[in-house]
């Protein structure tokens, strides 16, 4: 049970980190004209989280 709760807690923290990145860093990068670089970074994060 504890391992399950720890896993859920880790995923919750991961969601917060990814959301913060998207709201701040990714949005700023896209506005600055670096959309391809930002898309590559987002894809890397998605693949890391779905393994």
Residue, then its C-alpha position, 0 to 999 in steps of 0.5 A: x500500500x505504501x509503495x502504491x501511495x508513494x508512486x501516486x505522490x511521485x506522479x503528482x509531483x511530476x505533473x506539477x513540475x511538467x505543468x510549471x515547465x509548460x506554463x513558464x519555460x515552454x510558453x516563453x520559448x514559443x513566444x521567443x520563436x524557439x518552438x521547434x526546440x520547445x517541441x523537442x523538449x516536450x516530446x522528451x518529457x512525454x517519453x520519459x514519463x510514459x516509460 
